[in-house]
Amino acid sequence: MSLAKKDLSQKLKQELNLTLETTDLLVDEFFSTIKKSLRDSKVVKFSGFGTFEVFQTKPRSGRNPKTMETFPILSRKKVRFTATTKAKGFLN
């Protein structure tokens, strides 16, 4: 089962006794803040949960499996998540 933003808003509505509009705004602002921080190449840490960080991939060669023709794959930014030991503990 996956947890969508809508489900998260519903859960906050039940737990905090807020309106759905308010919880939608809270969830949207939360994720917007994370996106802005990652866009600025800042590390986002959640104590007891994990860390999101931006890293740069190296340029490399790719190959079309149909024609076997090689082509360059450019360097790009990606996001990496590393779970804390505490988070790994509550998964197992």
Distance bins in CASP14 RR format, pairs under 12 A and 6 or more apart:
PFRMAT RR
TARGET T0000
AUTHOR 0000-0000-0000
RMODE 2
METHOD distances of the structure
MODEL  1
1 7 0 0 0 0 1 0 0 0 0 0 0
2 8 0 0 0 0 0 1 0 0 0 0 0
3 9 0 0 0 0 0 1 0 0 0 0 0
3 10 0 0 0 0 0 1 0 0 0 0 0
3 11 0 0 0 0 1 0 0 0 0 0 0
3 12 0 0 0 0 0 1 0 0 0 0 0
3 27 0 0 0 0 0 1 0 0 0 0 0
4 10 0 0 0 0 1 0 0 0 0 0 0
4 11 0 0 0 0 0 1 0 0 0 0 0
4 24 0 0 0 0 0 1 0 0 0 0 0
4 27 0 0 0 0 0 1 0 0 0 0 0
4 31 0 0 0 0 0 1 0 0 0 0 0
5 11 0 0 0 0 0 1 0 0 0 0 0
5 12 0 0 0 0 0 1 0 0 0 0 0
5 23 0 0 0 0 0 1 0 0 0 0 0
5 24 0 0 0 0 1 0 0 0 0 0 0
5 25 0 0 0 0 0 1 0 0 0 0 0
5 26 0 0 0 0 0 1 0 0 0 0 0
5 27 1 0 1 0 0 0 0 0 0 0 0
5 28 1 0 0 1 0 0 0 0 0 0 0
5 29 0 0 0 0 0 1 0 0 0 0 0
5 30 0 0 0 0 1 0 0 0 0 0 0
5 31 1 0 0 1 0 0 0 0 0 0 0
5 32 0 0 0 0 0 1 0 0 0 0 0
6 12 0 0 0 0 0 1 0 0 0 0 0
6 13 0 0 0 0 0 1 0 0 0 0 0
6 20 0 0 0 0 1 0 0 0 0 0 0
6 23 0 0 0 0 1 0 0 0 0 0 0
6 24 0 0 0 0 1 0 0 0 0 0 0
6 27 0 0 0 0 1 0 0 0 0 0 0
6 28 0 0 0 0 0 1 0 0 0 0 0
7 13 0 0 0 0 0 1 0 0 0 0 0
7 14 0 0 0 0 0 1 0 0 0 0 0
7 20 0 0 0 0 0 1 0 0 0 0 0
7 23 0 0 0 0 0 1 0 0 0 0 0
7 24 0 0 0 0 0 1 0 0 0 0 0
7 27 0 0 0 0 1 0 0 0 0 0 0
8 14 0 0 0 0 0 1 0 0 0 0 0
8 15 0 0 0 0 0 1 0 0 0 0 0
8 16 0 0 0 0 0 1 0 0 0 0 0
8 20 0 0 0 0 0 1 0 0 0 0 0
8 23 0 0 0 0 1 0 0 0 0 0 0
8 24 0 0 0 0 1 0 0 0 0 0 0
8 26 0 0 0 0 1 0 0 0 0 0 0
8 27 1 0 1 0 0 0 0 0 0 0 0
8 28 0 0 0 0 0 1 0 0 0 0 0
8 30 0 0 0 0 1 0 0 0 0 0 0
8 31 0 0 0 0 1 0 0 0 0 0 0
9 15 0 0 0 0 0 1 0 0 0 0 0
9 16 0 0 0 0 0 1 0 0 0 0 0
9 18 0 0 0 0 1 0 0 0 0 0 0
9 19 0 0 0 0 0 1 0 0 0 0 0
9 20 1 0 0 1 0 0 0 0 0 0 0
9 21 0 0 0 0 1 0 0 0 0 0 0
9 22 0 0 0 0 1 0 0 0 0 0 0
9 23 1 0 1 0 0 0 0 0 0 0 0
9 24 1 0 1 0 0 0 0 0 0 0 0
9 25 0 0 0 0 1 0 0 0 0 0 0
9 26 1 0 0 1 0 0 0 0 0 0 0
9 27 1 0 1 0 0 0 0 0 0 0 0
9 28 0 0 0 0 1 0 0 0 0 0 0
9 29 0 0 0 0 0 1 0 0 0 0 0
9 30 0 0 0 0 0 1 0 0 0 0 0
9 31 0 0 0 0 0 1 0 0 0 0 0
10 16 0 0 0 0 0 1 0 0 0 0 0
10 18 0 0 0 0 0 1 0 0 0 0 0
10 19 0 0 0 0 0 1 0 0 0 0 0
10 20 1 0 0 1 0 0 0 0 0 0 0
10 23 1 0 0 1 0 0 0 0 0 0 0
10 24 0 0 0 0 1 0 0 0 0 0 0
10 27 0 0 0 0 0 1 0 0 0 0 0
11 18 0 0 0 0 0 1 0 0 0 0 0
11 20 0 0 0 0 0 1 0 0 0 0 0
11 23 0 0 0 0 1 0 0 0 0 0 0
11 26 0 0 0 0 0 1 0 0 0 0 0
11 27 0 0 0 0 1 0 0 0 0 0 0
12 18 1 0 0 1 0 0 0 0 0 0 0
12 19 0 0 0 0 0 1 0 0 0 0 0
12 20 0 0 0 0 1 0 0 0 0 0 0
12 21 0 0 0 0 0 1 0 0 0 0 0
12 22 0 0 0 0 1 0 0 0 0 0 0
12 23 1 0 1 0 0 0 0 0 0 0 0
12 24 0 0 0 0 1 0 0 0 0 0 0
12 25 0 0 0 0 0 1 0 0 0 0 0
12 26 1 0 0 1 0 0 0 0 0 0 0
12 27 1 0 0 1 0 0 0 0 0 0 0
12 28 0 0 0 0 0 1 0 0 0 0 0
12 30 0 0 0 0 1 0 0 0 0 0 0
13 19 1 0 0 1 0 0 0 0 0 0 0
13 20 1 0 1 0 0 0 0 0 0 0 0
13 21 0 0 0 0 1 0 0 0 0 0 0
13 22 0 0 0 0 1 0 0 0 0 0 0
13 23 1 0 1 0 0 0 0 0 0 0 0
13 24 0 0 0 0 1 0 0 0 0 0 0
13 25 0 0 0 0 0 1 0 0 0 0 0
13 26 0 0 0 0 1 0 0 0 0 0 0
13 27 0 0 0 0 0 1 0 0 0 0 0
14 20 0 0 0 0 0 1 0 0 0 0 0
14 23 0 0 0 0 1 0 0 0 0 0 0
15 23 0 0 0 0 1 0 0 0 0 0 0
15 26 0 0 0 0 0 1 0 0 0 0 0
16 22 0 0 0 0 1 0 0 0 0 0 0
16 23 1 0 0 1 0 0 0 0 0 0 0
16 26 0 0 0 0 1 0 0 0 0 0 0
16 27 0 0 0 0 0 1 0 0 0 0 0
17 23 0 0 0 0 0 1 0 0 0 0 0
18 24 0 0 0 0 1 0 0 0 0 0 0
18 25 0 0 0 0 1 0 0 0 0 0 0
18 26 1 0 0 1 0 0 0 0 0 0 0
18 27 0 0 0 0 0 1 0 0 0 0 0
19 25 0 0 0 0 1 0 0 0 0 0 0
19 26 0 0 0 0 0 1 0 0 0 0 0
20 26 0 0 0 0 0 1 0 0 0 0 0
20 27 0 0 0 0 0 1 0 0 0 0 0
21 27 0 0 0 0 0 1 0 0 0 0 0
21 28 0 0 0 0 0 1 0 0 0 0 0
22 28 0 0 0 0 0 1 0 0 0 0 0
22 29 0 0 0 0 0 1 0 0 0 0 0
23 29 0 0 0 0 0 1 0 0 0 0 0
23 30 0 0 0 0 0 1 0 0 0 0 0
24 30 0 0 0 0 0 1 0 0 0 0 0
24 31 0 0 0 0 0 1 0 0 0 0 0
25 31 0 0 0 0 0 1 0 0 0 0 0
25 32 0 0 0 0 0 1 0 0 0 0 0
26 32 0 0 0 0 0 1 0 0 0 0 0
26 33 0 0 0 0 0 1 0 0 0 0 0
27 33 0 0 0 0 0 1 0 0 0 0 0
27 34 0 0 0 0 0 1 0 0 0 0 0
28 34 0 0 0 0 0 1 0 0 0 0 0
28 35 0 0 0 0 0 1 0 0 0 0 0
29 35 0 0 0 0 0 1 0 0 0 0 0
29 36 0 0 0 0 0 1 0 0 0 0 0
30 36 0 0 0 0 0 1 0 0 0 0 0
30 37 0 0 0 0 0 1 0 0 0 0 0
30 44 0 0 0 0 0 1 0 0 0 0 0
30 46 0 0 0 0 0 1 0 0 0 0 0
31 37 0 0 0 0 0 1 0 0 0 0 0
31 38 0 0 0 0 0 1 0 0 0 0 0
31 44 0 0 0 0 0 1 0 0 0 0 0
31 52 0 0 0 0 0 1 0 0 0 0 0
32 38 0 0 0 0 0 1 0 0 0 0 0
32 39 0 0 0 0 0 1 0 0 0 0 0
33 39 0 0 0 0 0 1 0 0 0 0 0
33 40 0 0 0 0 0 1 0 0 0 0 0
33 42 0 0 0 0 0 1 0 0 0 0 0
33 44 0 0 0 0 1 0 0 0 0 0 0
33 52 0 0 0 0 0 1 0 0 0 0 0
34 40 0 0 0 0 0 1 0 0 0 0 0
34 42 0 0 0 0 1 0 0 0 0 0 0
34 43 0 0 0 0 0 1 0 0 0 0 0
34 44 1 0 1 0 0 0 0 0 0 0 0
34 45 0 0 0 0 0 1 0 0 0 0 0
34 46 0 0 0 0 1 0 0 0 0 0 0
34 51 0 0 0 0 0 1 0 0 0 0 0
34 52 1 0 0 1 0 0 0 0 0 0 0
34 53 0 0 0 0 0 1 0 0 0 0 0
34 54 0 0 0 0 0 1 0 0 0 0 0
34 79 0 0 0 0 1 0 0 0 0 0 0
34 81 0 0 0 0 0 1 0 0 0 0 0
35 42 0 0 0 0 0 1 0 0 0 0 0
35 44 0 0 0 0 1 0 0 0 0 0 0
35 52 0 0 0 0 0 1 0 0 0 0 0
35 54 0 0 0 0 0 1 0 0 0 0 0
35 79 0 0 0 0 1 0 0 0 0 0 0
36 42 0 0 0 0 1 0 0 0 0 0 0
36 44 0 0 0 0 1 0 0 0 0 0 0
37 43 0 0 0 0 1 0 0 0 0 0 0
37 44 1 0 1 0 0 0 0 0 0 0 0
37 45 0 0 0 0 0 1 0 0 0 0 0
37 46 0 0 0 0 0 1 0 0 0 0 0
37 51 0 0 0 0 0 1 0 0 0 0 0
37 52 0 0 0 0 1 0 0 0 0 0 0
37 53 0 0 0 0 0 1 0 0 0 0 0
37 54 0 0 0 0 1 0 0 0 0 0 0
37 79 0 0 0 0 0 1 0 0 0 0 0
38 44 1 0 0 1 0 0 0 0 0 0 0
38 51 0 0 0 0 0 1 0 0 0 0 0
38 52 1 0 0 1 0 0 0 0 0 0 0
38 53 0 0 0 0 1 0 0 0 0 0 0
38 54 1 0 1 0 0 0 0 0 0 0 0
38 55 0 0 0 0 0 1 0 0 0 0 0
38 77 0 0 0 0 1 0 0 0 0 0 0
38 78 0 0 0 0 0 1 0 0 0 0 0
38 79 1 0 0 1 0 0 0 0 0 0 0
38 80 0 0 0 0 0 1 0 0 0 0 0
38 81 0 0 0 0 0 1 0 0 0 0 0
39 52 0 0 0 0 0 1 0 0 0 0 0
39 54 0 0 0 0 1 0 0 0 0 0 0
39 77 0 0 0 0 1 0 0 0 0 0 0
39 79 0 0 0 0 0 1 0 0 0 0 0
40 54 0 0 0 0 1 0 0 0 0 0 0
40 77 0 0 0 0 0 1 0 0 0 0 0
41 52 0 0 0 0 0 1 0 0 0 0 0
41 53 0 0 0 0 1 0 0 0 0 0 0
41 54 1 0 1 0 0 0 0 0 0 0 0
41 55 0 0 0 0 1 0 0 0 0 0 0
41 56 0 0 0 0 1 0 0 0 0 0 0
41 77 1 0 0 1 0 0 0 0 0 0 0
41 78 0 0 0 0 0 1 0 0 0 0 0
41 79 0 0 0 0 0 1 0 0 0 0 0
42 51 0 0 0 0 0 1 0 0 0 0 0
42 52 0 0 0 0 1 0 0 0 0 0 0
42 53 0 0 0 0 1 0 0 0 0 0 0
42 54 0 0 0 0 1 0 0 0 0 0 0
42 79 0 0 0 0 0 1 0 0 0 0 0
43 50 0 0 0 0 0 1 0 0 0 0 0
43 51 1 0 0 1 0 0 0 0 0 0 0
43 52 1 0 0 1 0 0 0 0 0 0 0
43 53 1 0 1 0 0 0 0 0 0 0 0
43 54 1 0 0 1 0 0 0 0 0 0 0
43 55 0 0 0 0 0 1 0 0 0 0 0
43 79 0 0 0 0 0 1 0 0 0 0 0
43 80 0 0 0 0 0 1 0 0 0 0 0
43 81 0 0 0 0 0 1 0 0 0 0 0
43 82 0 0 0 0 0 1 0 0 0 0 0
44 50 0 0 0 0 1 0 0 0 0 0 0
44 51 1 0 0 1 0 0 0 0 0 0 0
44 52 1 0 1 0 0 0 0 0 0 0 0
44 53 1 0 0 1 0 0 0 0 0 0 0
44 54 0 0 0 0 1 0 0 0 0 0 0
44 79 0 0 0 0 1 0 0 0 0 0 0
44 80 0 0 0 0 0 1 0 0 0 0 0
44 81 0 0 0 0 1 0 0 0 0 0 0
44 82 0 0 0 0 0 1 0 0 0 0 0
45 51 1 0 1 0 0 0 0 0 0 0 0
45 52 1 0 0 1 0 0 0 0 0 0 0
45 53 0 0 0 0 1 0 0 0 0 0 0
45 81 0 0 0 0 0 1 0 0 0 0 0
45 82 0 0 0 0 1 0 0 0 0 0 0
45 83 0 0 0 0 0 1 0 0 0 0 0
45 84 0 0 0 0 1 0 0 0 0 0 0
45 87 0 0 0 0 0 1 0 0 0 0 0
46 52 0 0 0 0 1 0 0 0 0 0 0
46 81 0 0 0 0 0 1 0 0 0 0 0
46 82 0 0 0 0 0 1 0 0 0 0 0
46 83 0 0 0 0 1 0 0 0 0 0 0
46 84 0 0 0 0 1 0 0 0 0 0 0
46 86 0 0 0 0 0 1 0 0 0 0 0
46 87 0 0 0 0 1 0 0 0 0 0 0
47 84 1 0 0 1 0 0 0 0 0 0 0
47 85 0 0 0 0 0 1 0 0 0 0 0
47 86 0 0 0 0 1 0 0 0 0 0 0
47 87 0 0 0 0 0 1 0 0 0 0 0
48 82 0 0 0 0 0 1 0 0 0 0 0
48 83 0 0 0 0 1 0 0 0 0 0 0
48 84 1 0 1 0 0 0 0 0 0 0 0
48 85 0 0 0 0 1 0 0 0 0 0 0
48 86 1 0 1 0 0 0 0 0 0 0 0
48 87 1 0 1 0 0 0 0 0 0 0 0
48 88 0 0 0 0 0 1 0 0 0 0 0
48 89 0 0 0 0 0 1 0 0 0 0 0
48 90 0 0 0 0 1 0 0 0 0 0 0
49 81 0 0 0 0 1 0 0 0 0 0 0
49 82 0 0 0 0 0 1 0 0 0 0 0
49 83 1 0 0 1 0 0 0 0 0 0 0
49 84 1 0 0 1 0 0 0 0 0 0 0
49 85 0 0 0 0 0 1 0 0 0 0 0
49 86 1 0 0 1 0 0 0 0 0 0 0
49 87 1 0 1 0 0 0 0 0 0 0 0
49 88 0 0 0 0 0 1 0 0 0 0 0
49 89 0 0 0 0 0 1 0 0 0 0 0
49 90 0 0 0 0 1 0 0 0 0 0 0
49 91 0 0 0 0 0 1 0 0 0 0 0
50 80 0 0 0 0 0 1 0 0 0 0 0
50 81 1 0 0 1 0 0 0 0 0 0 0
50 82 1 0 0 1 0 0 0 0 0 0 0
50 83 1 0 1 0 0 0 0 0 0 0 0
50 84 1 0 1 0 0 0 0 0 0 0 0
50 85 0 0 0 0 1 0 0 0 0 0 0
50 86 0 0 0 0 1 0 0 0 0 0 0
50 87 1 0 1 0 0 0 0 0 0 0 0
50 88 0 0 0 0 1 0 0 0 0 0 0
50 90 0 0 0 0 0 1 0 0 0 0 0
50 91 0 0 0 0 0 1 0 0 0 0 0
51 79 0 0 0 0 0 1 0 0 0 0 0
51 80 0 0 0 0 1 0 0 0 0 0 0
51 81 1 0 0 1 0 0 0 0 0 0 0
51 82 1 0 1 0 0 0 0 0 0 0 0
51 83 0 0 0 0 1 0 0 0 0 0 0
51 84 1 0 0 1 0 0 0 0 0 0 0
51 85 0 0 0 0 0 1 0 0 0 0 0
51 87 0 0 0 0 0 1 0 0 0 0 0
52 78 0 0 0 0 0 1 0 0 0 0 0
52 79 1 0 1 0 0 0 0 0 0 0 0
52 80 1 0 0 1 0 0 0 0 0 0 0
52 81 1 0 1 0 0 0 0 0 0 0 0
52 82 0 0 0 0 1 0 0 0 0 0 0
52 83 0 0 0 0 0 1 0 0 0 0 0
53 77 0 0 0 0 0 1 0 0 0 0 0
53 78 0 0 0 0 1 0 0 0 0 0 0
53 79 1 0 0 1 0 0 0 0 0 0 0
53 80 1 0 1 0 0 0 0 0 0 0 0
53 81 0 0 0 0 1 0 0 0 0 0 0
53 82 1 0 0 1 0 0 0 0 0 0 0
54 76 0 0 0 0 0 1 0 0 0 0 0
54 77 1 0 1 0 0 0 0 0 0 0 0
54 78 1 0 0 1 0 0 0 0 0 0 0
54 79 1 0 1 0 0 0 0 0 0 0 0
54 80 1 0 0 1 0 0 0 0 0 0 0
54 81 0 0 0 0 0 1 0 0 0 0 0
55 75 0 0 0 0 0 1 0 0 0 0 0
55 76 0 0 0 0 1 0 0 0 0 0 0
55 77 1 0 0 1 0 0 0 0 0 0 0
55 78 1 0 0 1 0 0 0 0 0 0 0
55 79 1 0 0 1 0 0 0 0 0 0 0
55 80 1 0 1 0 0 0 0 0 0 0 0
55 81 0 0 0 0 0 1 0 0 0 0 0
55 82 0 0 0 0 0 1 0 0 0 0 0
56 74 0 0 0 0 0 1 0 0 0 0 0
56 75 1 0 1 0 0 0 0 0 0 0 0
56 76 1 0 0 1 0 0 0 0 0 0 0
56 77 1 0 1 0 0 0 0 0 0 0 0
56 78 1 0 0 1 0 0 0 0 0 0 0
56 79 0 0 0 0 0 1 0 0 0 0 0
56 80 0 0 0 0 0 1 0 0 0 0 0
57 73 0 0 0 0 1 0 0 0 0 0 0
57 74 0 0 0 0 1 0 0 0 0 0 0
57 75 1 0 1 0 0 0 0 0 0 0 0
57 76 1 0 1 0 0 0 0 0 0 0 0
57 77 1 0 0 1 0 0 0 0 0 0 0
57 78 1 0 1 0 0 0 0 0 0 0 0
57 79 0 0 0 0 0 1 0 0 0 0 0
57 80 0 0 0 0 0 1 0 0 0 0 0
58 72 0 0 0 0 0 1 0 0 0 0 0
58 73 0 0 0 0 1 0 0 0 0 0 0
58 74 0 0 0 0 1 0 0 0 0 0 0
58 75 1 0 0 1 0 0 0 0 0 0 0
58 76 0 0 0 0 1 0 0 0 0 0 0
58 78 0 0 0 0 0 1 0 0 0 0 0
59 71 0 0 0 0 0 1 0 0 0 0 0
59 72 1 0 0 1 0 0 0 0 0 0 0
59 73 1 0 0 1 0 0 0 0 0 0 0
59 74 1 0 1 0 0 0 0 0 0 0 0
59 75 1 0 1 0 0 0 0 0 0 0 0
59 76 0 0 0 0 1 0 0 0 0 0 0
60 70 0 0 0 0 0 1 0 0 0 0 0
60 71 0 0 0 0 0 1 0 0 0 0 0
60 72 1 0 0 1 0 0 0 0 0 0 0
60 73 1 0 1 0 0 0 0 0 0 0 0
60 74 0 0 0 0 1 0 0 0 0 0 0
60 75 0 0 0 0 1 0 0 0 0 0 0
60 76 0 0 0 0 0 1 0 0 0 0 0
61 69 0 0 0 0 0 1 0 0 0 0 0
61 70 1 0 1 0 0 0 0 0 0 0 0
61 71 1 0 0 1 0 0 0 0 0 0 0
61 72 1 0 0 1 0 0 0 0 0 0 0
61 73 1 0 0 1 0 0 0 0 0 0 0
61 74 0 0 0 0 0 1 0 0 0 0 0
62 68 0 0 0 0 0 1 0 0 0 0 0
62 69 0 0 0 0 1 0 0 0 0 0 0
62 70 1 0 1 0 0 0 0 0 0 0 0
62 71 1 0 1 0 0 0 0 0 0 0 0
62 72 1 0 0 1 0 0 0 0 0 0 0
62 73 1 0 1 0 0 0 0 0 0 0 0
62 74 0 0 0 0 0 1 0 0 0 0 0
63 69 1 0 0 1 0 0 0 0 0 0 0
63 70 1 0 1 0 0 0 0 0 0 0 0
63 71 1 0 0 1 0 0 0 0 0 0 0
63 72 0 0 0 0 0 1 0 0 0 0 0
63 73 0 0 0 0 1 0 0 0 0 0 0
64 70 1 0 0 1 0 0 0 0 0 0 0
64 71 1 0 0 1 0 0 0 0 0 0 0
64 73 0 0 0 0 0 1 0 0 0 0 0
65 71 0 0 0 0 0 1 0 0 0 0 0
81 87 0 0 0 0 1 0 0 0 0 0 0
82 88 0 0 0 0 0 1 0 0 0 0 0
83 89 0 0 0 0 1 0 0 0 0 0 0
83 90 0 0 0 0 1 0 0 0 0 0 0
83 91 1 0 0 1 0 0 0 0 0 0 0
83 92 0 0 0 0 0 1 0 0 0 0 0
84 90 0 0 0 0 0 1 0 0 0 0 0
84 91 0 0 0 0 0 1 0 0 0 0 0
85 91 0 0 0 0 0 1 0 0 0 0 0
85 92 0 0 0 0 0 1 0 0 0 0 0
86 92 0 0 0 0 0 1 0 0 0 0 0
END
